[in-house]
Amino acid sequence: MRDPYTILGVSRSASEKDIKSAYRKLAKKYHPDQNPDDPSAHGKFAEATHAYDLLNDATKRAQFDRGEIDAEGNPRFAGFGGGAGRAGARGGAGAGNFSAEDILKEFMSGFGGQPRGGARAGAGGAQWDPFTGAASGGAGAGMGKGDDVVVNVAVSLEDAHKAASVPVRMPNGKVLSVKLPEKVEEGQQIRLKGQGSPSPFGEPGDALVTVKFEKSKTFRRDGKDVRTDVAVTLYEAVLGAKVRVPTLDGPVELNLPPGVDTSKALRLKGKGLYGDGDLYVNVRVVLPPGGDADLEALARFMRDQKPYSVRD
């Protein structure tokens, strides 16, 4: 562990008040409730708490300054008296000192409730430890479970429709293959047991994967219905044709009726999301590139000899 003075950003001559003030600032900045998706912040919070616990104890601070114990609170040589324990141990601080837990209690109400880890002082004197996030001491204190982590995963409509397995990258860089639930909804959370933050004193937390639907270049979602566009030639629109159109299950052949009304979408029943909705196909007529003399002549003939109105 690094030098506790360096961690808190104070000099070796810092007063108890200076040390307490430095810890308060770091604890507020890096507290897990303020940084649920940042594992590095969790580590800095634990490191600052550990450093404060050592320097807050007048006896251990003096032992550290004399070089008798290291930053972890361990004796530096075998002949050292048995009084030095782990720096994280409670007790031994002067009457004017505040424990890390006392400081955390002061501003935890601003985070909306109890310290992370959930364990409070109870029967047998169990205490919440801000360094481990676990209950410690006293009868019935449980092992501390690691923090849950929240991650988002963007999935295509096609993958959601098929309940496919998709890759999910964890905050630690690990990539997991996650099977989507049947008929998954936007914003739905998938709990991955044991894939959260580790805990040295208990089981790891869980990962909560929130599903977000990707914006598709092919489909537009309208509830359970899906809409798409298909480009056709002028002669296909006039004479009718069979055209391939995309669906969430793959392309299908669509019978385009002669003189199709491009102002209305063609419906494919049951081809919407999860089969609960329909697919609506908007037909878009595309003219030949670069212009066409014959087509222009036909257009002039229709304008002059066979005009019709499409606008009120």
Summary of the structure (lengths in Angstrom):
residues: 312
radius of gyration: 33.3
end to end distance: 79.0
largest distance: 112.8
contacts: 873
relative contact order: 0.08
helix: 28%
strand: 22%
